[in-house]
Amino acid sequence: MIEAFHSNWTAPFLRANPNKNYYIDDFEILTTIISALKWRENNGSIKMITDDIAADYYKKLGIDTIWDLGIDVSLNKINNDIDSNIFWAAGKIYALKGQKSPCVMIDTDFIVWDNIENLLLQSEISVIHKEKIISSVYPNKDYFNMNNNYLFDENFIIIIYYIFHKFYWFWGIKRIFKDYPEYKEVIMDIKELKEYLNEL
């Protein structure tokens, strides 16, 4: 069995909605519950990595026990200088950074209906699907204002570029609904990763 985690960083919501109390839409609460419980039923344990605001929200809703590994509030430690409007996925990066391999990062609206352990263990890295590069969502690094002396770690940039720009944020395999046979699972291994990186 492979451990998985959900993550929820509230800073992007709060920055975009400064006059609102934090909330999650009902449909997202429903998918979050199903996602956690189906993972536990078929694949292993799961936790939520978040901050105090979301942790309290889940507790008030009475759903904090859907994650058998509990709720981890380590996203409280994210640097406040990070612009959550631009780096809205920073919470996922921070959450992933603290995990041991193998692990599965699952969005709260993603439901894995079957056991996928064998699929996951066949590859060093697995992702959900290819995604078109849309500059309004995934801007080039030249878009960002930085200190002139700032140097990117080129090895890190290559991997982040690969993960964000070529594929969507998910280290796992999506079960494709029978109603949508036109979609295909994408399983990337290290060989394919290297081939892709060589094309950059």
For each residue, the residues with C-beta under 8 A, 3 or more apart:
1: 43 44 45 117
2: 43 44 102 103 104 117 120 121
3: 44 45 46 47 69 99 102 103 104
4: 39 43 44 45 46 47 103 104 105 106 172
5: 46 47 48 49 69 72 95 99 103 104 105 106
6: 32 35 36 46 47 48 49 67 106 107 108
7: 48 49 50 75 91 92 95 96 105
8: 48 49 50 51 54 75 91 108
9: 12 50 51 54 75 78 84 90 91 92 94
10: 13 14 22 50 51 53 54
11: 14 15 51 78 82 84 91
12: 9 15 16 84 85 88 91
13: 10 16 17 22
14: 10 11 17 18 22 53
15: 11 12 18 84 85
16: 12 13 85
17: 13 14 20
18: 14 15
19:
20: 17 23
21:
22: 10 13 14 53 54 57
23: 20 57
24: 28 29 32 57
25: 28 29
26: 29 30
27: 30 31
28: 24 25 31 32 108 109
29: 24 25 26 32 33 61 63
30: 26 27 33 34
31: 27 28 34 35 108 109 110 111
32: 6 24 28 29 35 36 63 66 108 109
33: 29 30 36 37 63 66
34: 30 31 37 38 111
35: 6 31 32 38 39 106 107 108 109 110 111 112
36: 6 32 33 39 40 46 48 66 67
37: 33 34 40 41 66
38: 34 35 41 42 111 112 113
39: 4 35 36 42 43 44 46 104 106 112
40: 36 37 43 44 45 46 68
41: 37 38
42: 38 39 112 113 114 115 116
43: 1 2 4 39 40 104 112 115 116 117
44: 1 2 3 4 39 40 117
45: 1 3 4 40 68 69
46: 3 4 5 6 36 39 40 67 68 69 106
47: 3 4 5 6 67 68 69 70 71 72
48: 5 6 7 8 36 54 55 58 67 70 71 72
49: 5 6 7 8 72 74 75 91 95 98
50: 7 8 9 10 53 54 55 58 71 72 73 75 91
51: 8 9 10 11 54 55 73 75 76 78
52: 55 56 73 76
53: 10 14 22 50 56 57
54: 8 9 10 22 48 50 51 57 58
55: 48 50 51 52 58 59 64 71 73
56: 52 53 59 60
57: 22 23 24 53 54 60 61
58: 48 50 54 55 61 63 64 71
59: 55 56 62 64
60: 56 57
61: 29 57 58 64
62: 59
63: 29 32 33 58 66
64: 55 58 59 61 67 71
65: 68
66: 32 33 36 37 63
67: 6 36 46 47 48 64 70 71
68: 40 45 46 47 65
69: 3 5 45 46 47
70: 47 48 67
71: 47 48 50 55 58 64 67
72: 5 47 48 49 50
73: 50 51 52 55 76
74: 49 77 94 95 98
75: 7 8 9 49 50 51 78 91 94 95
76: 51 52 73
77: 74 94
78: 9 11 51 75 82 90 91 94
79: 82
80:
81:
82: 11 78 79 87 90
83: 86 87
84: 9 11 12 15 87 88 90
85: 12 15 16 88
86: 83 139 144
87: 82 83 84 90
88: 12 84 85
89: 92 93 164 169
90: 9 78 82 84 87 93 94
91: 7 8 9 11 12 49 50 75 78 94 95
92: 7 9 89 95 96 105 169
93: 89 90 96 97
94: 9 74 75 77 78 90 91 97 98
95: 5 7 49 74 75 91 92 98 99 105
96: 7 92 93 99 103 105 171
97: 93 94
98: 49 74 94 95
99: 3 5 95 96 103 105
100: 103
101:
102: 2 3 120 121
103: 2 3 4 5 96 99 100 171
104: 2 3 4 5 39 43 120 171 172
105: 4 5 7 92 95 96 99 169 170 171 172
106: 4 5 6 35 39 46 110 112 170 172
107: 6 35 110 169 170
108: 6 8 28 31 32 35
109: 28 31 32 35
110: 31 35 106 107 128 170 172 174
111: 31 34 35 38 175
112: 35 38 39 42 43 106 116 172 173 174 175
113: 38 42 175
114: 42 175
115: 42 43 118
116: 42 43 112 119 120 172 173 175
117: 1 2 43 44 120 121
118: 115 121 122
119: 116 122 123 126 173 185 187
120: 2 102 104 116 117 123 126 172 173
121: 2 102 117 118
122: 118 119 187 189
123: 119 120 126 187 188 189
124: 189 190
125: 171 188 189 190 193
126: 119 120 123 171 172 173 187 188
127: 163 167 168 170 171 172 186 187 188
128: 110 167 168 170 172 173 174 186
129: 167 168 174 183 186
130: 166 167 168 186
131: 165 166 167 168
132:
133: 138 165 166
134: 137 138
135: 138 139 140 143
136: 139
137: 134
138: 133 134 135 164 165
139: 86 135 136 143 144
140: 135 143
141: 144 152 157
142:
143: 135 139 140
144: 86 139 141
145:
146: 150
147: 150
148:
149:
150: 146 147
151:
152: 141 156 157
153: 156 157
154: 157 158
155: 158 159
156: 152 153 159 160
157: 141 152 153 154 160 161
158: 154 155 161 162 197 200
159: 155 156 162 163
160: 156 157 163 164
161: 157 158 164 165 166 200
162: 158 159 165 166 167 193 196 197
163: 127 159 160 166 167 169
164: 89 138 160 161 167 169
165: 131 133 138 161 162
166: 130 131 133 161 162 163 196
167: 127 128 129 130 131 162 163 164 186 188
168: 127 128 129 130 131
169: 89 92 105 107 163 164
170: 105 106 107 110 127 128 174
171: 96 103 104 105 125 126 127
172: 4 104 105 106 110 112 116 120 126 127 128
173: 112 116 119 120 126 128 185 187
174: 110 112 128 129 170 185
175: 111 112 113 114 116
176: 180 181 183 184 185
177: 180
178: 181
179:
180: 176 177 183
181: 176 178
182:
183: 129 176 180
184: 176
185: 119 173 174 176
186: 127 128 129 130 167
187: 119 122 123 126 127 173
188: 123 125 126 127 167 192 193
189: 122 123 124 125 192 193
190: 124 125 193 194
191: 194 195
192: 188 189 195 196
193: 125 162 188 189 190 196 197
194: 190 191 197 198
195: 191 192 198 199
196: 162 166 192 193 199 200
197: 158 162 193 194 200
198: 194 195
199: 195 196
200: 158 161 196 197
